[in-house]
Amino acid sequence: MTSKSFLLQRIHVFAKEEFDPNSDEQAEDILRRKFSVYLPQRQSFDDRLANTICDHEIITLIREYRAMA
């Protein structure tokens, strides 16, 4: 099992900047600005991440991070 701090490190390395993956606004900004990923609208942020089919590993990392207690 991967630790939450290790996942956070991987997310920051992948994004090449620090941000709070628990912040919907910050995570969406990074996805849009750095990876040109536009999420569907009118759903919760977690549902939007889950429904986005994308080759970017950062989405999987963010989802794993947010799922950890």
N, C-alpha and C positions, 0 to 999 in steps of 0.2 A: 504494500500500500504506500502510495506517495504521500509525503507530508504536505500540509497546506503551505508552509513556508517555501518548500522546494517548488511547488506548483507556481507560487507567486513569483519566484525567481525566474522560472522558465517563461512565464507570461511577459515579464519585463524585458527579458533578453529577446524574446520573439518580437515584441513591439518596439524595441530599442528606445524605450522611455518608460518611466514609472507612472502608474495610474492605479486607481482603486478598481479592481474587477467587480467589486460589489456595487459600484456606482453605475446605474444604468446609463446615465448621461456620459460619463467618462469612457465606459467600455464602448458605447455606440460611436462616440467621436473617434476613438482609436480605430475601430473597425472600418469606419467610413474613410477617414483621412489616410491611414497607412495601408489599408488592404483593399480599398474600394469595394467593401462589402456593405450592401444596403439591405437592411432587415425589413421583413414585411411589417405592415402597420396593423393597428387595432387588436393587438394581443399583448399579453404581459411580456416583459423583456425576455424572461426565461423561455417562454413558449416561442418567441420569435427566434431565439438562438437555436432551439431544438428543431424548428421548421426550416432552418436555412441549410441548404445543401451546398457545401463549399469545400474547396480543397485546402483551406487555411486551417492549420492545426491549432491556431490560437483560439478558434471558436470552441473546439473540444476542451482545451485547457481552461478557458473561462468557465465553461459549463461544469467541469469537474471541480474547479475551485469553489464556485458558488454552491455546489451540492454538498460540500463538506461542512460539518457542523462547527 
